[in-house]
Amino acid sequence: MRDDSTAQSVLFPDLFRCPLVAKFDQRHGSSDGGAILLKACDDRLGLTERLANSIVDGRQAGKVDHTIADLVRQRLYAIACGYPDGNDAARLAEDPIQKLLVGRDPVSGAALASQPTLSRFENAVDVASLYRMGVALAECVIERHRKRLGRGKVKHITIDMDPTDDPTHGAQQLSFFNGHYDTWCYLPMAGFVTFNHEPEQYLFCYVLRPGNAPAKQGAIGILDRMIERLRAAFPKARILVRLDGGFAGPALLSFLEEAQVDYIIGMAENKVLKRRARRLMGRARRLSKRRGKTANLFGETRYAAGSWKARKRRVLIKAEVVRLEGREPKDNARFVVTNLTASPRHLYKRVYCARGEIENRIKELHHGLEIDRTSCTDFLANQLRVLLTAAAYVLMQELRLSARGGECARAQVSTLRERLLKLGVWVESSVRRIVLHLPLSFAYRDEWLRIARSVGAAPA
């Protein structure tokens, strides 16, 4: 940054009763003063330490200025604070709070890594390290909630997974055209876990995949590792796997049955299922016509697809007729395969449809943390980026969990950042202590202090 006062100041001569000068001259100031809450959440989880320990550092030790742990923390905290682009490193290198988060003295500490250094880091991580990072992320989430809820107190666990589009606009490796999304993209898989019917779905994986990957690609491997770890952490819990129609297939269904877990999975319609639903659809049409509005009915059938080797499974049927003003009524039959035993209406409306909540979590990843910022040419570098962004989201979820009982308990990621992290601060550092001078008039001061105490702070 240029230091001459003319370049870093502006004059408003007539805006107020006297001329106003705005200067960017506060060397020990930052706009991310509240981000120390993230550091407290990270210390509770041990997340960045686990991620850093998963990466093999192939550099010559004598030429290293920034450790792997420093690079992981710098990139992850920057993403959480709203700086998803590696180019932001040039402007944040001397930011006192960003230096403090990495573990350096906020005033006299060395500058953070530059954008070229971060780029080399992103492109140097190998497949084995990325796999270990993915496992570490899942294990960190499981361990956190085992400590929070107790090993024997979790009775129900729900695993949700869903693919999402990650549009590409360059020459990224394994970027392909996807007809469903009508764009060139990656097709990452996001996985979430819910404990005891809590309202929050906790992210445990985010796996980047080629743009032409089938929805179910990699699902069995992810579920196999996750179910094993969940059972070890919560031996008394009943596990439910809930997926949409792109996952239904004989291999996955057989795997879930062999794993002895509950499942409820959407199915695409076919001629046989449409024929099975014909009578129920007729009743739904008559009901909709009589009421003059959308109507739906629920039923079930025993069905075996040709690839299921004659093994019949329970398939739920939702027979719906959608009636909108000014339009012709439209049939909307839906099918779900499950091994649960409750009524079709309850299973479809209360259990299966609840999976739609993960769409809000995925939107947070896209719009709150820009997890689709995958502009590296190398596919593995982009996988590292989405893993670090996923880890940043895990920290934001921990921050939201720490805010329970307050006005930020259900706040979106962007709102958490605006209310709790984006806080002007002047930093004072001495041998004895570091003091953050925050604005007395901060609108969310009481909430910030309450959350700070919940993550380990004590009255000073």
C-alpha positions as CSV (number, residue, x, y, z in Angstrom):
1,M,0.0,0.0,0.0
2,R,1.3,3.5,-0.9
3,D,2.0,5.6,2.2
4,D,1.8,9.2,0.8
5,S,-1.0,11.0,2.6
6,T,-2.4,12.5,-0.6
7,A,-3.1,9.1,-2.1
8,Q,-4.7,7.8,1.1
9,S,-7.0,10.6,2.0
10,V,-10.0,12.5,0.5
11,L,-11.6,15.8,1.2
12,F,-15.3,16.6,1.4
13,P,-15.4,20.4,1.4
14,D,-19.1,21.0,1.5
15,L,-20.6,17.8,3.0
16,F,-20.9,19.2,6.6
17,R,-20.7,22.6,8.3
18,C,-16.9,22.4,7.9
19,P,-14.5,20.6,5.5
20,L,-14.1,16.9,6.3
21,V,-11.0,14.9,5.6
22,A,-11.0,11.0,5.6
23,K,-7.6,9.4,5.9
24,F,-6.5,5.8,5.7
25,D,-3.6,6.3,8.2
26,Q,-4.5,3.9,11.1
27,R,-1.7,1.4,10.8
28,H,-2.8,-0.7,13.8
29,G,-6.5,-0.7,12.9
30,S,-8.6,-3.4,11.2
31,S,-12.2,-3.9,10.1
32,D,-12.3,-7.5,11.3
33,G,-12.0,-7.0,15.0
34,G,-14.7,-9.5,15.9
35,A,-12.9,-12.3,14.0
36,I,-11.1,-13.4,17.2
37,L,-14.4,-15.3,17.9
38,L,-13.5,-17.5,15.0
39,K,-10.1,-18.2,16.5
40,A,-11.8,-19.2,19.8
41,C,-14.1,-21.5,17.9
42,D,-11.2,-23.0,16.0
43,D,-9.3,-23.6,19.3
44,R,-12.3,-25.5,20.6
45,L,-12.5,-27.7,17.5
46,G,-8.8,-28.0,16.8
47,L,-9.9,-27.8,13.1
48,T,-7.0,-25.9,11.4
49,E,-4.5,-27.9,13.4
50,R,-6.0,-31.2,12.1
51,L,-6.2,-29.9,8.5
52,A,-2.6,-28.7,8.6
53,N,-1.3,-32.0,10.0
54,S,-3.0,-33.8,7.1
55,I,-0.7,-32.0,4.6
56,V,2.8,-33.2,3.7
57,D,5.1,-30.3,3.4
58,G,7.6,-31.0,0.6
59,R,9.5,-27.7,0.8
60,Q,13.1,-27.3,2.0
61,A,12.8,-26.4,5.7
62,G,15.6,-23.8,5.5
63,K,13.6,-21.8,2.9
64,V,10.3,-21.8,4.6
65,D,8.9,-18.4,5.9
66,H,5.3,-19.5,6.3
67,T,4.4,-22.9,7.8
68,I,1.6,-25.1,6.4
69,A,-0.4,-24.3,9.5
70,D,0.1,-20.5,8.9
71,L,-1.0,-20.9,5.3
72,V,-4.1,-23.0,6.1
73,R,-5.1,-20.5,8.9
74,Q,-4.5,-17.4,6.7
75,R,-6.6,-18.7,3.9
76,L,-9.4,-20.2,6.0
77,Y,-9.8,-17.1,8.3
78,A,-9.7,-14.8,5.3
79,I,-12.5,-16.8,3.6
80,A,-14.6,-16.7,6.7
81,C,-14.1,-12.9,7.0
82,G,-15.4,-12.4,3.5
83,Y,-12.1,-12.5,1.4
84,P,-12.6,-15.6,-0.8
85,D,-10.0,-14.5,-3.5
86,G,-6.3,-15.3,-3.1
87,N,-5.6,-11.8,-4.5
88,D,-7.0,-10.3,-1.3
89,A,-3.8,-11.5,0.4
90,A,-1.9,-8.5,-0.9
91,R,-4.2,-6.1,1.0
92,L,-4.4,-8.2,4.1
93,A,-0.7,-9.0,4.6
94,E,-0.3,-6.3,7.3
95,D,-3.8,-6.4,8.8
96,P,-3.2,-6.7,12.5
97,I,-6.2,-8.9,13.2
98,Q,-5.4,-11.3,10.3
99,K,-1.8,-11.6,11.7
100,L,-3.2,-12.1,15.2
101,L,-5.4,-15.0,13.9
102,V,-2.5,-16.7,12.4
103,G,-0.5,-16.4,15.6
104,R,1.8,-13.5,15.0
105,D,2.2,-10.3,16.9
106,P,-0.5,-7.9,15.4
107,V,1.8,-4.9,15.4
108,S,5.4,-6.1,15.1
109,G,4.8,-9.5,13.6
110,A,6.0,-10.5,10.1
111,A,3.6,-9.9,7.1
112,L,1.4,-12.7,6.1
113,A,2.0,-14.8,2.9
114,S,1.6,-13.1,-0.5
115,Q,-0.8,-14.2,-3.2
116,P,1.9,-16.0,-5.2
117,T,2.9,-18.0,-2.0
118,L,-0.7,-19.0,-1.4
119,S,-1.1,-20.0,-5.1
120,R,2.0,-22.2,-4.8
121,F,0.5,-23.7,-1.7
122,E,-2.8,-24.5,-3.3
123,N,-1.1,-26.2,-6.3
124,A,1.3,-28.2,-4.2
125,V,-1.1,-30.3,-2.1
126,D,-1.4,-33.9,-3.4
127,V,-4.3,-36.4,-3.5
128,A,-3.4,-38.2,-0.3
129,S,-3.2,-35.0,1.7
130,L,-6.6,-33.9,0.3
131,Y,-8.1,-37.2,1.3
132,R,-6.7,-36.9,4.8
133,M,-8.0,-33.4,5.1
134,G,-11.5,-34.6,4.1
135,V,-11.4,-37.3,6.8
136,A,-10.1,-34.8,9.3
137,L,-13.0,-32.4,8.6
138,A,-15.6,-35.2,9.2
139,E,-13.9,-36.5,12.3
140,C,-13.6,-33.0,13.7
141,V,-17.4,-32.4,13.3
142,I,-18.2,-35.8,14.8
143,E,-15.9,-35.4,17.8
144,R,-17.2,-31.9,18.5
145,H,-20.8,-33.1,18.7
146,R,-19.9,-36.2,20.7
147,K,-18.4,-33.9,23.4
148,R,-21.4,-31.6,23.2
149,L,-24.2,-34.1,23.2
150,G,-22.6,-37.1,24.9
151,R,-21.8,-40.5,23.6
152,G,-25.0,-42.2,24.7
153,K,-27.5,-39.4,24.5
154,V,-27.8,-39.2,20.7
155,K,-30.7,-41.4,19.6
156,H,-31.2,-40.2,16.0
157,I,-28.7,-39.2,13.3
158,T,-29.7,-38.1,9.8
159,I,-27.2,-38.0,6.9
160,D,-28.2,-35.8,3.9
161,M,-26.1,-35.5,0.8
162,D,-26.8,-33.5,-2.3
163,P,-24.9,-32.5,-5.5
164,T,-24.8,-28.9,-6.4
165,D,-23.5,-27.0,-9.5
166,D,-20.2,-25.0,-9.5
167,P,-20.1,-23.1,-12.8
168,T,-16.7,-22.8,-14.5
169,H,-15.6,-20.0,-16.8
170,G,-12.2,-21.0,-17.9
171,A,-10.0,-24.0,-18.7
172,Q,-10.3,-25.8,-15.4
173,Q,-9.5,-29.5,-15.4
174,L,-12.5,-31.9,-15.4
175,S,-14.9,-29.1,-16.2
176,F,-17.7,-30.5,-18.4
177,F,-21.0,-29.4,-19.8
178,N,-23.9,-30.5,-17.6
179,G,-27.2,-30.7,-19.4
180,H,-29.3,-30.5,-16.2
181,Y,-27.7,-27.2,-15.2
182,D,-27.2,-26.0,-18.8
183,T,-23.6,-24.8,-18.1
184,W,-20.0,-25.9,-17.9
185,C,-19.3,-26.7,-14.3
186,Y,-18.1,-29.0,-11.6
187,L,-20.6,-31.1,-9.7
188,P,-19.5,-31.2,-6.1
189,M,-21.2,-33.4,-3.4
190,A,-22.1,-31.8,-0.1
191,G,-22.8,-33.9,3.0
192,F,-24.6,-32.8,6.2
193,V,-25.4,-34.6,9.4
194,T,-28.2,-33.8,11.9
195,F,-28.3,-35.0,15.5
196,N,-31.5,-35.7,17.5
197,H,-33.7,-33.7,15.0
198,E,-31.9,-30.4,15.8
199,P,-32.7,-27.6,13.4
200,E,-29.0,-27.3,12.2
201,Q,-27.5,-29.6,9.6
202,Y,-23.8,-29.7,10.1
203,L,-21.5,-29.9,7.1
204,F,-19.1,-32.9,7.2
205,C,-17.9,-33.1,3.6
206,Y,-17.6,-31.2,0.3
207,V,-16.2,-33.3,-2.5
208,L,-15.4,-31.7,-5.9
209,R,-16.4,-33.9,-8.9
210,P,-16.2,-33.5,-12.7
211,G,-19.1,-31.7,-14.2
212,N,-20.5,-34.8,-15.9
213,A,-20.4,-37.0,-12.8
214,P,-23.6,-39.0,-12.0
215,A,-25.3,-37.8,-8.8
216,K,-24.4,-41.0,-6.9
217,Q,-20.7,-41.1,-7.9
218,G,-18.7,-41.5,-4.7
219,A,-21.8,-41.7,-2.4
220,I,-21.1,-45.2,-1.2
221,G,-17.5,-44.4,-0.2
222,I,-18.5,-41.3,1.7
223,L,-21.4,-43.0,3.5
224,D,-19.3,-46.0,4.3
225,R,-16.6,-43.9,6.1
226,M,-19.2,-41.7,7.8
227,I,-21.5,-44.5,9.1
228,E,-18.5,-46.3,10.6
229,R,-17.3,-43.2,12.5
230,L,-20.8,-42.2,13.6
231,R,-21.4,-45.7,15.0
232,A,-18.1,-45.6,16.9
233,A,-19.0,-42.2,18.4
234,F,-22.7,-42.8,19.0
235,P,-23.3,-46.5,19.5
236,K,-26.9,-46.1,20.6
237,A,-28.0,-43.9,17.7
238,R,-30.3,-44.9,14.9
239,I,-28.9,-43.7,11.5
240,L,-31.1,-42.5,8.7
241,V,-29.8,-41.8,5.2
242,R,-31.9,-39.3,3.2
243,L,-31.2,-38.7,-0.5
244,D,-32.9,-37.4,-3.6
245,G,-33.8,-39.3,-6.7
246,G,-30.4,-39.2,-8.4
247,F,-29.0,-41.6,-5.9
248,A,-31.5,-44.4,-6.2
249,G,-29.8,-47.5,-7.5
250,P,-29.3,-51.2,-6.7
251,A,-25.7,-50.8,-5.4
252,L,-26.5,-48.0,-3.0
253,L,-29.7,-49.6,-1.7
254,S,-27.9,-52.9,-1.1
255,F,-25.1,-51.2,0.6
256,L,-27.5,-49.3,3.0
257,E,-29.3,-52.6,3.8
258,E,-26.1,-54.4,4.5
259,A,-25.0,-51.5,6.7
260,Q,-28.3,-51.9,8.6
261,V,-29.3,-48.2,8.4
262,D,-32.7,-46.6,7.7
263,Y,-33.0,-44.9,4.3
264,I,-35.5,-42.8,2.4
265,I,-34.5,-42.0,-1.2
266,G,-36.4,-40.3,-4.0
267,M,-37.0,-42.3,-7.2
268,A,-37.5,-41.2,-10.8
269,E,-40.8,-42.2,-12.3
270,N,-41.1,-44.9,-14.9
271,K,-43.9,-46.7,-16.8
272,V,-44.4,-49.4,-14.1
273,L,-44.6,-46.9,-11.2
274,K,-46.9,-44.6,-13.2
275,R,-49.2,-47.5,-13.8
276,R,-49.1,-48.4,-10.1
277,A,-50.1,-44.8,-9.2
278,R,-52.9,-44.6,-11.8
279,R,-55.8,-45.3,-9.4
280,L,-54.5,-42.9,-6.7
281,M,-53.9,-40.2,-9.3
282,G,-57.5,-40.6,-10.4
283,R,-58.7,-40.0,-6.8
284,A,-56.4,-37.0,-6.5
285,R,-57.9,-35.5,-9.7
286,R,-61.4,-35.8,-8.5
287,L,-60.5,-34.4,-5.1
288,S,-58.7,-31.4,-6.6
289,K,-61.7,-30.7,-8.9
290,R,-64.2,-30.9,-6.1
291,R,-62.1,-28.6,-3.8
292,G,-61.0,-26.3,-6.6
293,K,-57.3,-26.3,-5.4
294,T,-54.2,-28.4,-5.3
295,A,-54.8,-31.8,-3.7
296,N,-52.5,-34.7,-2.9
297,L,-53.0,-38.3,-1.6
298,F,-50.5,-40.8,-0.4
299,G,-50.1,-44.6,-0.9
300,E,-47.5,-47.3,-1.4
301,T,-46.6,-50.3,-3.4
302,R,-44.1,-53.2,-3.4
303,Y,-41.8,-52.7,-6.4
304,A,-38.7,-54.3,-7.8
305,A,-36.8,-52.6,-10.7
306,G,-35.2,-54.9,-13.3
307,S,-31.7,-54.2,-11.8
308,W,-32.8,-55.0,-8.3
309,K,-32.7,-58.8,-9.0
310,A,-36.3,-59.3,-8.2
311,R,-35.9,-57.9,-4.7
312,K,-39.1,-55.9,-3.9
313,R,-38.9,-52.8,-1.7
314,R,-41.4,-50.4,-0.3
315,V,-42.1,-47.5,-2.6
316,L,-44.2,-44.5,-1.3
317,I,-46.5,-42.8,-3.8
318,K,-47.5,-39.1,-3.6
319,A,-50.3,-38.5,-6.1
320,E,-50.7,-34.8,-6.5
321,V,-52.7,-32.5,-8.8
322,V,-51.4,-29.0,-8.9
323,R,-54.1,-26.4,-9.7
324,L,-53.2,-22.8,-10.2
325,E,-55.5,-20.0,-11.2
326,G,-55.6,-19.5,-15.0
327,R,-53.8,-22.7,-15.7
328,E,-54.8,-26.3,-16.5
329,P,-54.5,-28.8,-13.6
330,K,-51.2,-30.6,-13.7
331,D,-50.4,-34.2,-12.5
332,N,-47.4,-34.4,-10.2
333,A,-46.7,-38.0,-9.1
334,R,-43.7,-38.6,-6.9
335,F,-42.0,-41.8,-5.7
336,V,-39.8,-42.6,-2.7
337,V,-38.2,-45.9,-1.8
338,T,-37.7,-46.6,1.9
339,N,-37.3,-49.3,4.5
340,L,-39.1,-47.2,7.2
341,T,-42.5,-48.5,8.5
342,A,-44.5,-45.3,9.3
343,S,-47.4,-44.1,7.2
344,P,-46.7,-42.9,3.6
345,R,-48.1,-39.4,4.4
346,H,-45.9,-39.0,7.5
347,L,-42.8,-40.4,5.8
348,Y,-43.1,-38.2,2.7
349,K,-44.2,-34.9,4.3
350,R,-42.4,-35.1,7.7
351,V,-39.3,-37.1,6.9
352,Y,-38.4,-37.0,3.2
353,C,-39.4,-33.4,2.5
354,A,-37.4,-32.2,5.5
355,R,-34.3,-32.8,3.4
356,G,-35.1,-29.6,1.6
357,E,-33.6,-27.7,4.5
358,I,-30.1,-28.5,3.3
359,E,-30.7,-26.3,0.3
360,N,-30.4,-23.4,2.7
361,R,-27.1,-24.7,3.9
362,I,-25.8,-25.0,0.3
363,K,-27.0,-21.5,-0.5
364,E,-25.0,-20.3,2.5
365,L,-21.9,-22.0,1.1
366,H,-22.5,-20.4,-2.3
367,H,-23.6,-16.9,-1.4
368,G,-22.1,-16.5,2.1
369,L,-18.7,-18.0,1.5
370,E,-18.4,-18.2,-2.3
371,I,-17.4,-21.9,-2.2
372,D,-17.7,-21.9,-6.0
373,R,-14.6,-19.7,-6.3
374,T,-12.8,-22.5,-8.2
375,S,-10.8,-20.7,-10.8
376,C,-7.5,-22.6,-10.5
377,T,-6.6,-24.6,-13.6
378,D,-5.6,-27.7,-11.6
379,F,-8.5,-29.8,-10.3
380,L,-6.8,-30.7,-7.0
381,A,-6.0,-27.0,-6.3
382,N,-9.7,-26.4,-6.6
383,Q,-10.5,-29.3,-4.3
384,L,-8.2,-27.7,-1.7
385,R,-10.1,-24.4,-2.1
386,V,-13.5,-25.9,-1.5
387,L,-12.2,-27.9,1.5
388,L,-10.8,-24.8,3.1
389,T,-14.1,-23.0,2.4
390,A,-16.0,-25.9,3.9
391,A,-13.8,-25.7,7.0
392,A,-14.5,-22.0,7.2
393,Y,-18.2,-22.9,7.1
394,V,-17.8,-25.4,10.0
395,L,-16.3,-22.6,12.1
396,M,-19.2,-20.3,11.2
397,Q,-21.6,-23.1,12.2
398,E,-19.7,-23.4,15.5
399,L,-20.1,-19.6,16.0
400,R,-23.8,-19.9,15.3
401,L,-24.1,-22.7,17.8
402,S,-22.3,-20.5,20.4
403,A,-25.0,-17.9,19.7
404,R,-27.9,-20.2,20.6
405,G,-30.5,-18.5,22.8
406,G,-29.7,-15.1,21.3
407,E,-30.7,-13.0,18.3
408,C,-28.0,-14.6,16.1
409,A,-29.0,-18.2,16.8
410,R,-30.5,-18.7,13.3
411,A,-28.6,-16.0,11.4
412,Q,-27.2,-16.7,8.0
413,V,-23.4,-16.7,7.5
414,S,-23.4,-13.3,5.9
415,T,-25.4,-11.9,8.8
416,L,-23.1,-13.5,11.4
417,R,-20.2,-11.9,9.6
418,E,-21.8,-8.4,9.4
419,R,-22.9,-8.5,13.1
420,L,-20.1,-10.3,14.8
421,L,-16.9,-10.2,12.7
422,K,-17.0,-6.9,10.8
423,L,-16.1,-4.7,13.7
424,G,-13.7,-1.8,13.6
425,V,-10.8,-2.1,16.0
426,W,-7.5,-0.4,17.1
427,V,-4.9,-2.9,18.2
428,E,-2.5,-2.2,21.0
429,S,0.3,-4.7,21.6
430,S,2.9,-4.8,24.4
431,V,5.1,-7.5,26.0
432,R,2.5,-8.1,28.7
433,R,-0.7,-8.2,26.7
434,I,-2.6,-7.4,23.5
435,V,-5.6,-5.0,23.8
436,L,-8.3,-4.6,21.2
437,H,-10.0,-1.3,21.4
438,L,-13.6,-1.7,20.0
439,P,-16.2,0.9,19.5
440,L,-18.3,1.7,22.6
441,S,-21.4,2.3,20.4
442,F,-21.3,-1.1,18.6
443,A,-24.9,-2.1,18.0
444,Y,-24.4,-5.8,18.9
445,R,-22.0,-5.3,21.8
446,D,-24.1,-7.3,24.3
447,E,-24.6,-10.2,21.9
448,W,-20.9,-10.2,21.0
449,L,-19.8,-10.3,24.6
450,R,-22.3,-13.1,25.4
451,I,-20.9,-15.2,22.6
452,A,-17.3,-14.4,23.6
453,R,-18.0,-15.7,27.0
454,S,-19.6,-18.9,25.6
455,V,-16.4,-19.7,23.6
456,G,-14.1,-19.2,26.6
457,A,-13.6,-15.5,27.3
458,A,-13.6,-14.3,30.9
459,P,-14.5,-10.8,32.2
460,A,-11.4,-8.6,32.1
